[in-house]
Amino acid sequence: MQRQLLSILLLVVATVLFRLPVLINARDVNSDAAVVALQAMHLLRGEWSWLLWGPGYQSAIDPLITAPCFAIFGPSAYVLMIVPILGQIVVASLAVVVLRKRIGALPAVLTVLPLLVVTNWGLTWPILSANRQWCVAAIFTAVWLLDGAAASPRPLLRYALGSFLALFAIVLDLYAVLFAAGMLSLIVLCLFDPPCDRRIVARRALVAGGAVLLAAAVFLVSRLSPSAQTTPAQLTIDRIGHNLELLWNRCLPLALGYGLYSDNVVHTERSLRIAPMPWLALLIAGGWSLVAGIVGG
């Protein structure tokens, strides 16, 4: 038990330390994060909206979670940045819980560290953004619910909640469409977790299928809003060339680098820059050298 707690503590500390630049430079708030903060403050004044202001393809889940934090600690850039970091801790912890059953606590933490904690900026930024984190947390919660459903005291409830949340994440943010095929595959595979005779599998399938259909219906209703958009989730043949160019010129350099903060023209501000690959390689080498030294004694 102590080893498990120490493993989770290591994960939390590493998550916070790796994201210290974001907290130290919290005032470097981009426009997307600023919208979350503004909408959260307006929610506290009683102004309601189902959608995040502006994009039309994201729900108001992030302002809804940020608002009570503003109410308790006051609205500030630091609170705005801490909220998604808490969500990232939830994501990493759920990943460890799922893996722990298969490979043990410490190996699970060491597996999650390079994938979700100490990772490149291309993966870190989308799941650390103030306007996206809780959509990703919903997906990982669905994975956790489905993975342990068969062995739980209330398996059908977990199948229902996990299946619903897996697709409901798309209502929260169209970004979750990227995970849809994988989540549907996971739902099907989890239906056959032991015990898995025909009647049990049939009941699981009925419950999971109903939950998926309910989530799909909620999504369709959410698109009826005049402010809702689905265009960002569409892909046509003529977009492939543009996307390949975007992949080569922007996405790969972003995925193979890491974000650093440098001095701006205004001496009181600092701006985010994307560092090239060597910085990431040095960062990972240094981090894993530290881990090896601690583990090796």
N, C-alpha and C positions, 0 to 999 in steps of 0.2 A: 504493500500500500504506500509506504514511504517513497519507494522508487517511482511509483506512478505519479505521486504528487510532485516530486522533484522534477520529473520529466515535463509535466505540464508547466511548472514554474519556469523551467528553462525555456520552454516555448514562448511563454508570455513575455519574459525578459528580452529574448531575442527579437520578438515582434516589435516591441516598443523601441529597443535600441536601434534597430535597422530603419525605423521610421522617425528617429529623432530629427533629421534634417527638415522633415515636414512640420514638426512641432516648433522647432527653433525658428523656422521661417514661415510661421503660420500667417503672417500678414501678407505674404505673397499669395493672396486668395485670387484664383482665376474667376472669370465671370460665371462659369457653371456652378462653382461652389457658392459664390455670392448669391445666386438665385435661390439656392437651398436655404441659405441663412435668412434672406429677406422673406421668403414664403413662410419659414418657420415663425418669424416674428409676427407676421400677419395672421397666422393661424392662432397665435396666442391672443390676438385681438378679436377672434371670432370670425375671420374671413376664411371661408372654406373653398377648396377646389380639389376635385378628384385627380387632376393631372398636375404635374410639375409645370410651372410657368415657362412658356416658351417652346420647348421642343415638340410637345404633342404626342410623343411616343414613350413617355415615362410617367409613372404614377407619382402621387405625392407622398409615397412611403418614407422617403428620406427626410423631407421637412417634418413629417409626423413624428419621426423618432428624434429628430434634432430639437423640436419645439419644447418637450418637457425638460431636456437638458439645459436649454436656454432659460426656462422658467426657474430651474433650481440654481444654476451657476451664473446666470446672466449671459446675454448675447455677446460673444466675442469670437475672434478668429481662432483662438486656441481651442475653445469648446467645439467649434465647427470642425476642426481637424481631429480632435480626440474621438468624436463620435464614430467616424468610419474606422479608426484604429481599433476601437472596441469591437466593431463588427468583424474586422479582420481576425481578431483573437478568437471570436466565436467560430469563424470559418476554419481556422487552423486547428482549434480544439476538437471540432466535430470530425475533421479528417483524421486526427490522432485516435479518437475513440473508435472509428470504423476500422482503422488499420491495427489497433492494439489487439483486437480479438484474433488476429491472424499471425502477427509477428512479434507481439510483445510491446510493452510501453516504450522503452528506450529506443529500440529500432524504429518504432513508429514515428517518434519525434525526430530522429535523425533522417528519416525519409521525407517527412513533411518540411523540415527546415529549408532544403534547397529548392523545393517546389513551390512553397507558399509563403515562406518567411524571408529567407535571404535569397532573393531571386532577382531577375533582371527587371529593368524599369518598365519594359513592355508589358509584363505581367503584373507588376506591383501597382502601376498607376491606375488602370481601369478598376481594380478591386479596392483601391484606396480612395478613389474619388468620392467626394461628399455626395454626389448625385448618382451613385451606382452601387455602393457597397452592400446595401441590404437586399438588393436583388440577388447578388451572389450568395449572401448568407442564406437566403430562402432556398436556393438550389442545394446547398450543402446540407441544410436541415432536411430537405426531402430525401437526399441520399442516406442520411442517418436513419430517418424513419423507415425507409424501405429496407435497408440492410438488416435491421434488427427486428423487422415485423414478425417473421415466422416464429421466432423464439420468445416473443413478448407475451405477457399475460392477456393482452387484448390485440391479437394480430390483425383482425379485420379493421379495427380503428386506425392502426398505424398504416396499413395498406391504403386506406381511404385518404388519410391526411397526407401521406407521402406522395401518392399519385396526384392528388389535387394540387399540392404545393409545387410539384415538378412542372406542371403546366401553368399554374397561376403566376409563376415567376415571370412569364411573358407579359402578363397584365401589368406587373410592376415595372417592367422595362423590356422593350423589344430586344435589347441586348441578349436576353435569355434564349432567344431563338437559336443562338449558337449551340446551346446545350440540349435542344429539344430532342434530336435524334438519339443522343446518348441516354437521356433520361427515360425516353420511351422504351429503349432497349433494356435499361436497368429494371424498369417496372415489370417487363415480361419475364426477365431472368429471375427476379425475386419471387415471382409467383410459384416457382418450382423449388424453392428452398424447403428442406425437410422439416416436418412431415409433409409429403406431397402426393397423397392418393388422389384419385380423380375428383371426388366430392370436395375435398379441401381446396384443390387448385381451382375448381369451378367457382366456389364461393369467393375465393380471393380475386379471381378474374372479374366476377360480376361487380364486386365492390370497387376494385381499382378502375375498371372500365367506366362505371358510373361516375367516379370522381374525376376522371379525365374528361368525360363529356360535360360535366358541370363546369370545370375550369374553362373548357372551350366555349361554353355558353357565356360565361362571365367575360371572356375576352371579346367575343362578338358584341356583347352589349356595351363594353367599354369603348369600342370603336365607333359607336353611334354618336358620341359627343362631337359637336362641330369643331372642337379644338384638337381632336384625336387625329393622329397620322399613322399610316402604315408604310409609307413610301420608303423610309430608311431600311425596312426589312426585305425589300424587293431586290431581286437580282435578275437582270436580263443579259442576253449574249453580248450586247454592245457595251456592257459595263466591264467585261472581263479585261480588255486591253487597259482601260483606265486603272482597274484594280491591281493589275500586274505591275504597272508603272508605280503606283502608290506603294505596293509591297516592296519593290526594289529600292526606291529612292527615300522612303520614309519609315516604313514599318520594320524592315530588317535592321537598319541602323538603330532604331529605337529598341528593338527586342534584344540586340546584342550589346547594348550600352546601359548606362545608368545615369539617372538624373542628378546633377550637382547644382548647387546654388552659388552664383558668382555675383560680384559687385555690379550694381547697375549704374546708369548715368546719374541717377539721384542717389546720393551717398547714404541716405537713410533706408534705401530699399535694396533688396537682393532679388535676382531673377533666376528662374529655373533654366538650366541648359542641359542638353543631352550629351553625356560624355561618351567617347568612343569605347570600343570593345576592351582595350587594355585595362581600363579602370575597373570594369566588371571582373575580368580575370584576376586582377590583383586583389580585389575585394573578396572574391570567393576563396582564393588561395589563402589569404590571411585569416578569414573566418574559420575555414576548416582546419587550418594549422592550430588555431586556438582551441577548437573542439577536440582535436586529436591530442593536444597537450593535456587538456583537462581529463579526458577519458583515460589516457595512458598513464596518468599520474606523474 
